[in-house]
Amino acid sequence: MSESGIAIIGAGMIGAAHAAGYRHHLARFPGLGASLETICDANAAQAEKLAATYGFARTAGDWREVLADPAIGIVSVCLPNFLHTEVTRAALAAGKHVLCEKPLALRAAEARETWRLARQARGNSGTVFNYRRIPAVADIRRRVAAGELGDPVQILIQYQCDYAADPLLPHSWRYEFDRAGPGALLDLGTHAVDLARFIMGDVAQVIGAAATISIPERFLPLGTTSGHGHVALSDEKARVDNDDVMSALLRFASGAQGFMTASRVAVGTGNRFQVEVYGTKGTARFSNETPSHFDLAILGEAGPAPFQRMLNRPGSPYVGALAAVPHDLVPIGYAESFGFMIHEFLSAIAEGRPFENGSIEDGYRAAQVLDAIQAASETGAPVAVDWEN
Ligand SMILES: NC(=O)c1ccc[n+]([C@@H]2O[C@H](COP(=O)([O-])OP(=O)(O)OC[C@H]3O[C@@H](n4cnc5c(N)ncnc54)[C@H](O)[C@@H]3O)[C@@H](O)[C@H]2O)c1
């Protein structure tokens, strides 16, 4: 054990993605110098299963106990949304390096205070924006920043999922505004907003937004729930009070515009994420249904050229350095993106530099836009985003 012992707090669906990422990257890159120590979950069986699967040394039931352990230096907060603020702030105060799952907080005001505390903290910190590490997404961003698409004019982001489409999935924290915040908006829209900022820069205004609840009640579970799994249901139903579908029209500080839509009830989509970026000189588009390439069209002297397929190559972001199979055309997606993020986080800690690609500030900036989208959907009026403060 060492001060760079790792603890994962929350052993549900995404705690498992973090555990796999730490395990894989520490096995391949022992120079990252951390060790797999504790899986913490209120559900002891869940913690034990995850610890045994990925070789963590022990389990715990109380996150306070984990934060008090001097052997733990690195913490992933993988708890339900409503616990992120309390546990992340406590981890920062305890001097730990903290990766907090998205959303950083339920509201921008909470996220802002967490950002202030992070700036004063001894440890490094970040918000989990794993989609930034999909090679095609990182490559599109790199090309936009280099001006290959000209001046960015428009971005379209669709994040369509069907994890909640079945009305017989149990009610859980995800369907309560008090514990999850806005539904598809905070769960999926957080990624969409972060990527919009990542590629296009800061958002200055939400011009309009719409939110819909399509399944207004769900059965309560008889036991505990994990992720999006089915469990035995009681006869009792509870209200769903956060959105199943949301859409928003954005104006960026640059003057460019963006449209984003997210759904958790889009039957047949699974987990489908698409981004299209239009600039004065070209267009880039990516769908995670075809994860081995993105498409690029550049305006030539003879006018618009057809789309070219830009394949994952060892020279693509993350592929040569970090992919398990760094070969031409290999599809790389969601699960790997957690590992790439964890690698960057552990590298930043090992090298004593700040973690900047998905920082706590990025978590706050996303929260500002999400608050504005929620407000615009409630009032029907445009909402400005104070992106400089
Ligand atoms: N980055 C991504 O792409 C992504 C994807 C899915 C989920 N997430 C985020 O991850 C977080 C967790 O989501 P999930 O799907 O893993 O949820 P989950 O319900 O599967 O897991 C949450 C776990 O936390 C445990 N828990 C709850 N309260 C606790 C407490 N007080 N102390 C200790 N353990 C406690 C539960 O027992 C459960 O095992 C959410 O904030 C979600 O937004 C991120």
The ligand as a Gaussian input file, in Angstrom:
#p B3LYP/6-31G(d) Opt

LIG

0 1
 N      -19.303000       8.723000     -17.800000
 C      -20.309000       7.983000     -18.246000
 O      -20.442000       7.739000     -19.441000
 C      -21.313000       7.447000     -17.271000
 C      -22.165000       6.391000     -17.624000
 C      -23.071000       5.908000     -16.673000
 C      -23.139000       6.488000     -15.418000
 N      -22.315000       7.540000     -15.124000
 C      -22.411000       8.215000     -13.803000
 O      -21.921000       7.335000     -12.796000
 C      -22.647000       7.533000     -11.591000
 C      -23.128000       6.189000     -11.096000
 O      -23.965000       5.623000     -12.077000
 P      -24.195000       4.047000     -12.140000
 O      -24.890000       3.795000     -13.404000
 O      -22.935000       3.320000     -11.849000
 O      -25.222000       3.896000     -10.919000
 P      -25.561000       2.556000     -10.121000
 O      -26.876000       2.795000      -9.484000
 O      -25.350000       1.372000     -10.995000
 O      -24.404000       2.495000      -9.010000
 C      -24.331000       3.375000      -7.920000
 C      -23.731000       2.589000      -6.751000
 O      -23.570000       3.491000      -5.662000
 C      -23.901000       2.773000      -4.470000
 N      -24.246000       3.730000      -3.433000
 C      -25.363000       4.502000      -3.370000
 N      -25.312000       5.293000      -2.259000
 C      -24.141000       4.996000      -1.636000
 C      -23.503000       5.486000      -0.460000
 N      -24.045000       6.447000       0.297000
 N      -22.294000       4.957000      -0.124000
 C      -21.717000       3.989000      -0.857000
 N      -22.280000       3.471000      -1.978000
 C      -23.468000       3.981000      -2.369000
 C      -25.035000       1.872000      -4.875000
 O      -25.182000       0.776000      -3.985000
 C      -24.629000       1.452000      -6.282000
 O      -23.900000       0.239000      -6.288000
 C      -23.778000       8.515000     -11.924000
 O      -23.444000       9.775000     -11.452000
 C      -23.841000       8.533000     -13.435000
 O      -24.190000       9.798000     -13.961000
 C      -21.404000       8.001000     -16.006000

